[in-house]
Amino acid sequence: MKNKLTDLNNHLFAQLERLSDEGLSLEQIEQEAKRADAIVSISDQIMRNADLSLRACKLVADHGDRFLNHLPMLAKPE
């Protein structure tokens, strides 16, 4: 499994291509639309998580490491 934002972007464009396929039946379009809704929902959560991580990194960059004990996801592995 890949876990990069570029992979997410690729999945979103692949879904867009599937939705744009003019050869799909009505049933297939409905199925792809449901799949697209699920992908968008998960993508939104991934982007919110990435934004939160970025804001945490910015907090440390702007204010030093005094907040690190409150941000365990930024701690260095032991």
PDB file of N, CA, C and O in Angstrom:
ATOM      1  N   MET A   1       0.839  -1.185   0.000  1.00  0.00           N
ATOM      2  CA  MET A   1       0.000   0.000   0.000  1.00  0.00           C
ATOM      3  C   MET A   1       0.879   1.241   0.000  1.00  0.00           C
ATOM      4  O   MET A   1       1.858   1.317   0.742  1.00  0.00           O
ATOM      5  N   LYS A   2       0.534   2.189  -0.814  1.00  0.00           N
ATOM      6  CA  LYS A   2       1.283   3.438  -0.884  1.00  0.00           C
ATOM      7  C   LYS A   2       0.611   4.468   0.002  1.00  0.00           C
ATOM      8  O   LYS A   2      -0.611   4.476   0.148  1.00  0.00           O
ATOM      9  N   ASN A   3       1.406   5.324   0.583  1.00  0.00           N
ATOM     10  CA  ASN A   3       0.854   6.291   1.529  1.00  0.00           C
ATOM     11  C   ASN A   3       1.402   7.688   1.302  1.00  0.00           C
ATOM     12  O   ASN A   3       1.803   8.353   2.257  1.00  0.00           O
ATOM     13  N   LYS A   4       1.425   8.138   0.081  1.00  0.00           N
ATOM     14  CA  LYS A   4       1.918   9.475  -0.234  1.00  0.00           C
ATOM     15  C   LYS A   4       0.777  10.299  -0.813  1.00  0.00           C
ATOM     16  O   LYS A   4      -0.141   9.766  -1.437  1.00  0.00           O
ATOM     17  N   LEU A   5       0.850  11.598  -0.599  1.00  0.00           N
ATOM     18  CA  LEU A   5      -0.190  12.467  -1.151  1.00  0.00           C
ATOM     19  C   LEU A   5      -0.198  12.440  -2.677  1.00  0.00           C
ATOM     20  O   LEU A   5      -1.241  12.666  -3.292  1.00  0.00           O
ATOM     21  N   THR A   6       0.947  12.168  -3.293  1.00  0.00           N
ATOM     22  CA  THR A   6       0.960  12.047  -4.753  1.00  0.00           C
ATOM     23  C   THR A   6       0.161  10.828  -5.200  1.00  0.00           C
ATOM     24  O   THR A   6      -0.461  10.852  -6.262  1.00  0.00           O
ATOM     25  N   ASP A   7       0.172   9.767  -4.402  1.00  0.00           N
ATOM     26  CA  ASP A   7      -0.631   8.591  -4.715  1.00  0.00           C
ATOM     27  C   ASP A   7      -2.124   8.905  -4.601  1.00  0.00           C
ATOM     28  O   ASP A   7      -2.929   8.446  -5.412  1.00  0.00           O
ATOM     29  N   LEU A   8      -2.479   9.689  -3.594  1.00  0.00           N
ATOM     30  CA  LEU A   8      -3.867  10.116  -3.449  1.00  0.00           C
ATOM     31  C   LEU A   8      -4.297  10.910  -4.679  1.00  0.00           C
ATOM     32  O   LEU A   8      -5.386  10.697  -5.211  1.00  0.00           O
ATOM     33  N   ASN A   9      -3.450  11.811  -5.122  1.00  0.00           N
ATOM     34  CA  ASN A   9      -3.745  12.597  -6.319  1.00  0.00           C
ATOM     35  C   ASN A   9      -3.957  11.682  -7.528  1.00  0.00           C
ATOM     36  O   ASN A   9      -4.871  11.899  -8.324  1.00  0.00           O
ATOM     37  N   ASN A  10      -3.119  10.671  -7.660  1.00  0.00           N
ATOM     38  CA  ASN A  10      -3.260   9.724  -8.770  1.00  0.00           C
ATOM     39  C   ASN A  10      -4.586   8.969  -8.691  1.00  0.00           C
ATOM     40  O   ASN A  10      -5.239   8.754  -9.712  1.00  0.00           O
ATOM     41  N   HIS A  11      -4.985   8.567  -7.485  1.00  0.00           N
ATOM     42  CA  HIS A  11      -6.260   7.867  -7.309  1.00  0.00           C
ATOM     43  C   HIS A  11      -7.426   8.773  -7.683  1.00  0.00           C
ATOM     44  O   HIS A  11      -8.383   8.327  -8.316  1.00  0.00           O
ATOM     45  N   LEU A  12      -7.351  10.036  -7.297  1.00  0.00           N
ATOM     46  CA  LEU A  12      -8.434  10.964  -7.618  1.00  0.00           C
ATOM     47  C   LEU A  12      -8.563  11.162  -9.124  1.00  0.00           C
ATOM     48  O   LEU A  12      -9.674  11.187  -9.655  1.00  0.00           O
ATOM     49  N   PHE A  13      -7.444  11.301  -9.805  1.00  0.00           N
ATOM     50  CA  PHE A  13      -7.504  11.458 -11.261  1.00  0.00           C
ATOM     51  C   PHE A  13      -7.952  10.178 -11.951  1.00  0.00           C
ATOM     52  O   PHE A  13      -8.653  10.233 -12.962  1.00  0.00           O
ATOM     53  N   ALA A  14      -7.558   9.029 -11.418  1.00  0.00           N
ATOM     54  CA  ALA A  14      -8.012   7.761 -11.988  1.00  0.00           C
ATOM     55  C   ALA A  14      -9.529   7.632 -11.854  1.00  0.00           C
ATOM     56  O   ALA A  14     -10.207   7.169 -12.771  1.00  0.00           O
ATOM     57  N   GLN A  15     -10.048   8.050 -10.698  1.00  0.00           N
ATOM     58  CA  GLN A  15     -11.500   7.999 -10.510  1.00  0.00           C
ATOM     59  C   GLN A  15     -12.196   8.963 -11.461  1.00  0.00           C
ATOM     60  O   GLN A  15     -13.246   8.637 -12.014  1.00  0.00           O
ATOM     61  N   LEU A  16     -11.630  10.128 -11.652  1.00  0.00           N
ATOM     62  CA  LEU A  16     -12.200  11.086 -12.595  1.00  0.00           C
ATOM     63  C   LEU A  16     -12.248  10.487 -14.005  1.00  0.00           C
ATOM     64  O   LEU A  16     -13.227  10.663 -14.730  1.00  0.00           O
ATOM     65  N   GLU A  17     -11.195   9.787 -14.377  1.00  0.00           N
ATOM     66  CA  GLU A  17     -11.177   9.142 -15.695  1.00  0.00           C
ATOM     67  C   GLU A  17     -12.257   8.067 -15.794  1.00  0.00           C
ATOM     68  O   GLU A  17     -12.911   7.942 -16.829  1.00  0.00           O
ATOM     69  N   ARG A  18     -12.450   7.285 -14.719  1.00  0.00           N
ATOM     70  CA  ARG A  18     -13.496   6.261 -14.738  1.00  0.00           C
ATOM     71  C   ARG A  18     -14.875   6.909 -14.872  1.00  0.00           C
ATOM     72  O   ARG A  18     -15.729   6.411 -15.606  1.00  0.00           O
ATOM     73  N   LEU A  19     -15.089   8.017 -14.163  1.00  0.00           N
ATOM     74  CA  LEU A  19     -16.380   8.702 -14.259  1.00  0.00           C
ATOM     75  C   LEU A  19     -16.606   9.318 -15.638  1.00  0.00           C
ATOM     76  O   LEU A  19     -17.749   9.507 -16.055  1.00  0.00           O
ATOM     77  N   SER A  20     -15.533   9.628 -16.337  1.00  0.00           N
ATOM     78  CA  SER A  20     -15.633  10.262 -17.650  1.00  0.00           C
ATOM     79  C   SER A  20     -15.796   9.258 -18.792  1.00  0.00           C
ATOM     80  O   SER A  20     -15.963   9.654 -19.946  1.00  0.00           O
ATOM     81  N   ASP A  21     -15.749   7.977 -18.481  1.00  0.00           N
ATOM     82  CA  ASP A  21     -15.862   6.930 -19.506  1.00  0.00           C
ATOM     83  C   ASP A  21     -17.280   6.946 -20.085  1.00  0.00           C
ATOM     84  O   ASP A  21     -18.243   6.612 -19.396  1.00  0.00           O
ATOM     85  N   GLU A  22     -17.395   7.333 -21.344  1.00  0.00           N
ATOM     86  CA  GLU A  22     -18.702   7.449 -21.988  1.00  0.00           C
ATOM     87  C   GLU A  22     -19.330   6.102 -22.298  1.00  0.00           C
ATOM     88  O   GLU A  22     -20.505   6.040 -22.661  1.00  0.00           O
ATOM     89  N   GLY A  23     -18.575   5.029 -22.163  1.00  0.00           N
ATOM     90  CA  GLY A  23     -19.101   3.695 -22.455  1.00  0.00           C
ATOM     91  C   GLY A  23     -19.763   3.028 -21.263  1.00  0.00           C
ATOM     92  O   GLY A  23     -20.198   1.881 -21.363  1.00  0.00           O
ATOM     93  N   LEU A  24     -19.847   3.718 -20.146  1.00  0.00           N
ATOM     94  CA  LEU A  24     -20.436   3.112 -18.953  1.00  0.00           C
ATOM     95  C   LEU A  24     -21.958   3.075 -19.039  1.00  0.00           C
ATOM     96  O   LEU A  24     -22.595   3.996 -19.552  1.00  0.00           O
ATOM     97  N   SER A  25     -22.517   1.996 -18.526  1.00  0.00           N
ATOM     98  CA  SER A  25     -23.971   1.901 -18.417  1.00  0.00           C
ATOM     99  C   SER A  25     -24.424   2.750 -17.233  1.00  0.00           C
ATOM    100  O   SER A  25     -23.602   3.203 -16.437  1.00  0.00           O
ATOM    101  N   LEU A  26     -25.722   2.962 -17.120  1.00  0.00           N
ATOM    102  CA  LEU A  26     -26.260   3.738 -16.008  1.00  0.00           C
ATOM    103  C   LEU A  26     -25.888   3.084 -14.676  1.00  0.00           C
ATOM    104  O   LEU A  26     -25.532   3.774 -13.721  1.00  0.00           O
ATOM    105  N   GLU A  27     -25.970   1.769 -14.616  1.00  0.00           N
ATOM    106  CA  GLU A  27     -25.612   1.046 -13.394  1.00  0.00           C
ATOM    107  C   GLU A  27     -24.128   1.235 -13.054  1.00  0.00           C
ATOM    108  O   GLU A  27     -23.775   1.434 -11.892  1.00  0.00           O
ATOM    109  N   GLN A  28     -23.273   1.172 -14.063  1.00  0.00           N
ATOM    110  CA  GLN A  28     -21.840   1.367 -13.835  1.00  0.00           C
ATOM    111  C   GLN A  28     -21.541   2.803 -13.399  1.00  0.00           C
ATOM    112  O   GLN A  28     -20.675   3.026 -12.553  1.00  0.00           O
ATOM    113  N   ILE A  29     -22.247   3.769 -13.968  1.00  0.00           N
ATOM    114  CA  ILE A  29     -22.062   5.167 -13.567  1.00  0.00           C
ATOM    115  C   ILE A  29     -22.453   5.337 -12.106  1.00  0.00           C
ATOM    116  O   ILE A  29     -21.744   5.997 -11.345  1.00  0.00           O
ATOM    117  N   GLU A  30     -23.569   4.749 -11.712  1.00  0.00           N
ATOM    118  CA  GLU A  30     -24.008   4.833 -10.320  1.00  0.00           C
ATOM    119  C   GLU A  30     -22.982   4.197  -9.383  1.00  0.00           C
ATOM    120  O   GLU A  30     -22.695   4.729  -8.310  1.00  0.00           O
ATOM    121  N   GLN A  31     -22.435   3.060  -9.797  1.00  0.00           N
ATOM    122  CA  GLN A  31     -21.418   2.382  -8.983  1.00  0.00           C
ATOM    123  C   GLN A  31     -20.165   3.250  -8.860  1.00  0.00           C
ATOM    124  O   GLN A  31     -19.601   3.380  -7.774  1.00  0.00           O
ATOM    125  N   GLU A  32     -19.733   3.840  -9.967  1.00  0.00           N
ATOM    126  CA  GLU A  32     -18.542   4.693  -9.936  1.00  0.00           C
ATOM    127  C   GLU A  32     -18.799   5.960  -9.128  1.00  0.00           C
ATOM    128  O   GLU A  32     -17.900   6.463  -8.454  1.00  0.00           O
ATOM    129  N   ALA A  33     -20.029   6.478  -9.195  1.00  0.00           N
ATOM    130  CA  ALA A  33     -20.365   7.667  -8.408  1.00  0.00           C
ATOM    131  C   ALA A  33     -20.302   7.346  -6.910  1.00  0.00           C
ATOM    132  O   ALA A  33     -19.814   8.160  -6.126  1.00  0.00           O
ATOM    133  N   LYS A  34     -20.785   6.183  -6.513  1.00  0.00           N
ATOM    134  CA  LYS A  34     -20.689   5.766  -5.110  1.00  0.00           C
ATOM    135  C   LYS A  34     -19.229   5.597  -4.697  1.00  0.00           C
ATOM    136  O   LYS A  34     -18.826   6.000  -3.606  1.00  0.00           O
ATOM    137  N   ARG A  35     -18.449   4.993  -5.590  1.00  0.00           N
ATOM    138  CA  ARG A  35     -17.025   4.824  -5.309  1.00  0.00           C
ATOM    139  C   ARG A  35     -16.357   6.201  -5.180  1.00  0.00           C
ATOM    140  O   ARG A  35     -15.533   6.416  -4.291  1.00  0.00           O
ATOM    141  N   ALA A  36     -16.715   7.115  -6.062  1.00  0.00           N
ATOM    142  CA  ALA A  36     -16.137   8.467  -6.014  1.00  0.00           C
ATOM    143  C   ALA A  36     -16.489   9.156  -4.700  1.00  0.00           C
ATOM    144  O   ALA A  36     -15.642   9.819  -4.101  1.00  0.00           O
ATOM    145  N   ASP A  37     -17.730   9.004  -4.248  1.00  0.00           N
ATOM    146  CA  ASP A  37     -18.122   9.600  -2.968  1.00  0.00           C
ATOM    147  C   ASP A  37     -17.268   9.051  -1.828  1.00  0.00           C
ATOM    148  O   ASP A  37     -16.826   9.807  -0.963  1.00  0.00           O
ATOM    149  N   ALA A  38     -17.036   7.745  -1.824  1.00  0.00           N
ATOM    150  CA  ALA A  38     -16.212   7.130  -0.780  1.00  0.00           C
ATOM    151  C   ALA A  38     -14.777   7.631  -0.864  1.00  0.00           C
ATOM    152  O   ALA A  38     -14.161   7.936   0.157  1.00  0.00           O
ATOM    153  N   ILE A  39     -14.252   7.714  -2.063  1.00  0.00           N
ATOM    154  CA  ILE A  39     -12.876   8.188  -2.254  1.00  0.00           C
ATOM    155  C   ILE A  39     -12.744   9.634  -1.792  1.00  0.00           C
ATOM    156  O   ILE A  39     -11.769   9.985  -1.127  1.00  0.00           O
ATOM    157  N   VAL A  40     -13.710  10.472  -2.134  1.00  0.00           N
ATOM    158  CA  VAL A  40     -13.673  11.879  -1.731  1.00  0.00           C
ATOM    159  C   VAL A  40     -13.738  11.996  -0.212  1.00  0.00           C
ATOM    160  O   VAL A  40     -13.015  12.796   0.381  1.00  0.00           O
ATOM    161  N   SER A  41     -14.590  11.211   0.409  1.00  0.00           N
ATOM    162  CA  SER A  41     -14.718  11.254   1.868  1.00  0.00           C
ATOM    163  C   SER A  41     -13.401  10.888   2.549  1.00  0.00           C
ATOM    164  O   SER A  41     -12.964  11.576   3.472  1.00  0.00           O
ATOM    165  N   ILE A  42     -12.783   9.829   2.102  1.00  0.00           N
ATOM    166  CA  ILE A  42     -11.500   9.404   2.674  1.00  0.00           C
ATOM    167  C   ILE A  42     -10.412  10.421   2.339  1.00  0.00           C
ATOM    168  O   ILE A  42      -9.580  10.741   3.188  1.00  0.00           O
ATOM    169  N   SER A  43     -10.414  10.922   1.127  1.00  0.00           N
ATOM    170  CA  SER A  43      -9.418  11.919   0.707  1.00  0.00           C
ATOM    171  C   SER A  43      -9.498  13.176   1.553  1.00  0.00           C
ATOM    172  O   SER A  43      -8.475  13.740   1.942  1.00  0.00           O
ATOM    173  N   ASP A  44     -10.723  13.614   1.838  1.00  0.00           N
ATOM    174  CA  ASP A  44     -10.894  14.798   2.682  1.00  0.00           C
ATOM    175  C   ASP A  44     -10.264  14.577   4.052  1.00  0.00           C
ATOM    176  O   ASP A  44      -9.592  15.464   4.579  1.00  0.00           O
ATOM    177  N   GLN A  45     -10.476  13.404   4.626  1.00  0.00           N
ATOM    178  CA  GLN A  45      -9.905  13.115   5.940  1.00  0.00           C
ATOM    179  C   GLN A  45      -8.381  13.061   5.862  1.00  0.00           C
ATOM    180  O   GLN A  45      -7.704  13.559   6.761  1.00  0.00           O
ATOM    181  N   ILE A  46      -7.837  12.473   4.817  1.00  0.00           N
ATOM    182  CA  ILE A  46      -6.381  12.424   4.636  1.00  0.00           C
ATOM    183  C   ILE A  46      -5.813  13.832   4.529  1.00  0.00           C
ATOM    184  O   ILE A  46      -4.774  14.132   5.116  1.00  0.00           O
ATOM    185  N   MET A  47      -6.492  14.691   3.781  1.00  0.00           N
ATOM    186  CA  MET A  47      -6.008  16.061   3.618  1.00  0.00           C
ATOM    187  C   MET A  47      -6.102  16.844   4.927  1.00  0.00           C
ATOM    188  O   MET A  47      -5.218  17.645   5.233  1.00  0.00           O
ATOM    189  N   ARG A  48      -7.162  16.622   5.699  1.00  0.00           N
ATOM    190  CA  ARG A  48      -7.259  17.283   7.007  1.00  0.00           C
ATOM    191  C   ARG A  48      -6.125  16.822   7.919  1.00  0.00           C
ATOM    192  O   ARG A  48      -5.545  17.627   8.649  1.00  0.00           O
ATOM    193  N   ASN A  49      -5.811  15.536   7.879  1.00  0.00           N
ATOM    194  CA  ASN A  49      -4.717  15.009   8.684  1.00  0.00           C
ATOM    195  C   ASN A  49      -3.379  15.597   8.240  1.00  0.00           C
ATOM    196  O   ASN A  49      -2.554  15.964   9.077  1.00  0.00           O
ATOM    197  N   ALA A  50      -3.165  15.687   6.942  1.00  0.00           N
ATOM    198  CA  ALA A  50      -1.925  16.271   6.424  1.00  0.00           C
ATOM    199  C   ALA A  50      -1.817  17.738   6.818  1.00  0.00           C
ATOM    200  O   ALA A  50      -0.737  18.212   7.169  1.00  0.00           O
ATOM    201  N   ASP A  51      -2.940  18.459   6.760  1.00  0.00           N
ATOM    202  CA  ASP A  51      -2.942  19.864   7.154  1.00  0.00           C
ATOM    203  C   ASP A  51      -2.618  20.012   8.640  1.00  0.00           C
ATOM    204  O   ASP A  51      -1.864  20.906   9.025  1.00  0.00           O
ATOM    205  N   LEU A  52      -3.176  19.154   9.462  1.00  0.00           N
ATOM    206  CA  LEU A  52      -2.891  19.193  10.892  1.00  0.00           C
ATOM    207  C   LEU A  52      -1.407  18.932  11.163  1.00  0.00           C
ATOM    208  O   LEU A  52      -0.796  19.608  11.991  1.00  0.00           O
ATOM    209  N   SER A  53      -0.840  17.968  10.474  1.00  0.00           N
ATOM    210  CA  SER A  53       0.592  17.678  10.637  1.00  0.00           C
ATOM    211  C   SER A  53       1.447  18.861  10.205  1.00  0.00           C
ATOM    212  O   SER A  53       2.434  19.195  10.859  1.00  0.00           O
ATOM    213  N   LEU A  54       1.066  19.485   9.113  1.00  0.00           N
ATOM    214  CA  LEU A  54       1.798  20.647   8.630  1.00  0.00           C
ATOM    215  C   LEU A  54       1.719  21.802   9.624  1.00  0.00           C
ATOM    216  O   LEU A  54       2.716  22.474   9.885  1.00  0.00           O
ATOM    217  N   ARG A  55       0.528  22.027  10.177  1.00  0.00           N
ATOM    218  CA  ARG A  55       0.376  23.100  11.167  1.00  0.00           C
ATOM    219  C   ARG A  55       1.195  22.804  12.427  1.00  0.00           C
ATOM    220  O   ARG A  55       1.750  23.720  13.034  1.00  0.00           O
ATOM    221  N   ALA A  56       1.272  21.530  12.820  1.00  0.00           N
ATOM    222  CA  ALA A  56       2.078  21.162  13.988  1.00  0.00           C
ATOM    223  C   ALA A  56       3.560  21.421  13.707  1.00  0.00           C
ATOM    224  O   ALA A  56       4.277  21.927  14.570  1.00  0.00           O
ATOM    225  N   CYS A  57       4.010  21.080  12.519  1.00  0.00           N
ATOM    226  CA  CYS A  57       5.405  21.342  12.149  1.00  0.00           C
ATOM    227  C   CYS A  57       5.689  22.841  12.130  1.00  0.00           C
ATOM    228  O   CYS A  57       6.752  23.284  12.565  1.00  0.00           O
ATOM    229  N   LYS A  58       4.742  23.610  11.631  1.00  0.00           N
ATOM    230  CA  LYS A  58       4.912  25.066  11.592  1.00  0.00           C
ATOM    231  C   LYS A  58       4.979  25.632  13.007  1.00  0.00           C
ATOM    232  O   LYS A  58       5.757  26.548  13.273  1.00  0.00           O
ATOM    233  N   LEU A  59       4.175  25.096  13.909  1.00  0.00           N
ATOM    234  CA  LEU A  59       4.203  25.533  15.298  1.00  0.00           C
ATOM    235  C   LEU A  59       5.587  25.326  15.896  1.00  0.00           C
ATOM    236  O   LEU A  59       6.116  26.208  16.572  1.00  0.00           O
ATOM    237  N   VAL A  60       6.166  24.170  15.648  1.00  0.00           N
ATOM    238  CA  VAL A  60       7.511  23.887  16.152  1.00  0.00           C
ATOM    239  C   VAL A  60       8.533  24.798  15.473  1.00  0.00           C
ATOM    240  O   VAL A  60       9.436  25.317  16.129  1.00  0.00           O
ATOM    241  N   ALA A  61       8.391  24.993  14.161  1.00  0.00           N
ATOM    242  CA  ALA A  61       9.332  25.851  13.438  1.00  0.00           C
ATOM    243  C   ALA A  61       9.260  27.293  13.938  1.00  0.00           C
ATOM    244  O   ALA A  61      10.283  27.968  14.049  1.00  0.00           O
ATOM    245  N   ASP A  62       8.062  27.758  14.237  1.00  0.00           N
ATOM    246  CA  ASP A  62       7.887  29.139  14.680  1.00  0.00           C
ATOM    247  C   ASP A  62       8.233  29.365  16.149  1.00  0.00           C
ATOM    248  O   ASP A  62       8.662  30.457  16.525  1.00  0.00           O
ATOM    249  N   HIS A  63       8.049  28.338  16.982  1.00  0.00           N
ATOM    250  CA  HIS A  63       8.167  28.530  18.427  1.00  0.00           C
ATOM    251  C   HIS A  63       9.157  27.585  19.105  1.00  0.00           C
ATOM    252  O   HIS A  63       9.186  27.495  20.333  1.00  0.00           O
ATOM    253  N   GLY A  64       9.950  26.898  18.332  1.00  0.00           N
ATOM    254  CA  GLY A  64      10.921  25.985  18.933  1.00  0.00           C
ATOM    255  C   GLY A  64      10.278  24.697  19.405  1.00  0.00           C
ATOM    256  O   GLY A  64       9.114  24.421  19.115  1.00  0.00           O
ATOM    257  N   ASP A  65      11.045  23.924  20.127  1.00  0.00           N
ATOM    258  CA  ASP A  65      10.581  22.590  20.497  1.00  0.00           C
ATOM    259  C   ASP A  65       9.832  22.545  21.829  1.00  0.00           C
ATOM    260  O   ASP A  65       9.586  21.458  22.352  1.00  0.00           O
ATOM    261  N   ARG A  66       9.464  23.696  22.386  1.00  0.00           N
ATOM    262  CA  ARG A  66       8.794  23.695  23.692  1.00  0.00           C
ATOM    263  C   ARG A  66       7.417  23.047  23.642  1.00  0.00           C
ATOM    264  O   ARG A  66       6.861  22.704  24.685  1.00  0.00           O
ATOM    265  N   PHE A  67       6.848  22.870  22.429  1.00  0.00           N
ATOM    266  CA  PHE A  67       5.548  22.222  22.280  1.00  0.00           C
ATOM    267  C   PHE A  67       5.662  20.735  21.946  1.00  0.00           C
ATOM    268  O   PHE A  67       4.641  20.050  21.883  1.00  0.00           O
ATOM    269  N   LEU A  68       6.847  20.227  21.736  1.00  0.00           N
ATOM    270  CA  LEU A  68       7.010  18.846  21.282  1.00  0.00           C
ATOM    271  C   LEU A  68       6.381  17.823  22.216  1.00  0.00           C
ATOM    272  O   LEU A  68       5.854  16.812  21.751  1.00  0.00           O
ATOM    273  N   ASN A  69       6.425  18.065  23.531  1.00  0.00           N
ATOM    274  CA  ASN A  69       5.832  17.087  24.435  1.00  0.00           C
ATOM    275  C   ASN A  69       4.312  17.010  24.273  1.00  0.00           C
ATOM    276  O   ASN A  69       3.700  16.043  24.728  1.00  0.00           O
ATOM    277  N   HIS A  70       3.699  17.993  23.645  1.00  0.00           N
ATOM    278  CA  HIS A  70       2.260  17.983  23.366  1.00  0.00           C
ATOM    279  C   HIS A  70       1.950  17.470  21.958  1.00  0.00           C
ATOM    280  O   HIS A  70       0.787  17.326  21.582  1.00  0.00           O
ATOM    281  N   LEU A  71       2.991  17.200  21.196  1.00  0.00           N
ATOM    282  CA  LEU A  71       2.833  16.753  19.807  1.00  0.00           C
ATOM    283  C   LEU A  71       3.583  15.442  19.606  1.00  0.00           C
ATOM    284  O   LEU A  71       4.610  15.423  18.928  1.00  0.00           O
ATOM    285  N   PRO A  72       3.092  14.345  20.179  1.00  0.00           N
ATOM    286  CA  PRO A  72       3.837  13.080  20.107  1.00  0.00           C
ATOM    287  C   PRO A  72       4.077  12.581  18.687  1.00  0.00           C
ATOM    288  O   PRO A  72       5.025  11.833  18.443  1.00  0.00           O
ATOM    289  N   MET A  73       3.216  12.994  17.741  1.00  0.00           N
ATOM    290  CA  MET A  73       3.410  12.532  16.367  1.00  0.00           C
ATOM    291  C   MET A  73       4.641  13.154  15.719  1.00  0.00           C
ATOM    292  O   MET A  73       5.079  12.700  14.661  1.00  0.00           O
ATOM    293  N   LEU A  74       5.204  14.185  16.341  1.00  0.00           N
ATOM    294  CA  LEU A  74       6.403  14.822  15.812  1.00  0.00           C
ATOM    295  C   LEU A  74       7.669  14.365  16.543  1.00  0.00           C
ATOM    296  O   LEU A  74       8.779  14.735  16.161  1.00  0.00           O
ATOM    297  N   ALA A  75       7.498  13.572  17.577  1.00  0.00           N
ATOM    298  CA  ALA A  75       8.658  13.122  18.349  1.00  0.00           C
ATOM    299  C   ALA A  75       9.533  12.202  17.529  1.00  0.00           C
ATOM    300  O   ALA A  75       9.049  11.451  16.682  1.00  0.00           O
ATOM    301  N   LYS A  76      10.825  12.270  17.790  1.00  0.00           N
ATOM    302  CA  LYS A  76      11.761  11.394  17.098  1.00  0.00           C
ATOM    303  C   LYS A  76      11.614   9.981  17.646  1.00  0.00           C
ATOM    304  O   LYS A  76      11.442   9.796  18.851  1.00  0.00           O
ATOM    305  N   PRO A  77      11.682   8.965  16.752  1.00  0.00           N
ATOM    306  CA  PRO A  77      11.594   7.588  17.240  1.00  0.00           C
ATOM    307  C   PRO A  77      12.747   7.265  18.170  1.00  0.00           C
ATOM    308  O   PRO A  77      13.870   7.728  17.971  1.00  0.00           O
ATOM    309  N   GLU A  78      12.461   6.464  19.188  1.00  0.00           N
ATOM    310  CA  GLU A  78      13.509   6.090  20.146  1.00  0.00           C
ATOM    311  C   GLU A  78      14.291   4.910  19.667  1.00  0.00           C
ATOM    312  O   GLU A  78      15.212   4.461  20.349  1.00  0.00           O
TER     313      GLU A  78
END
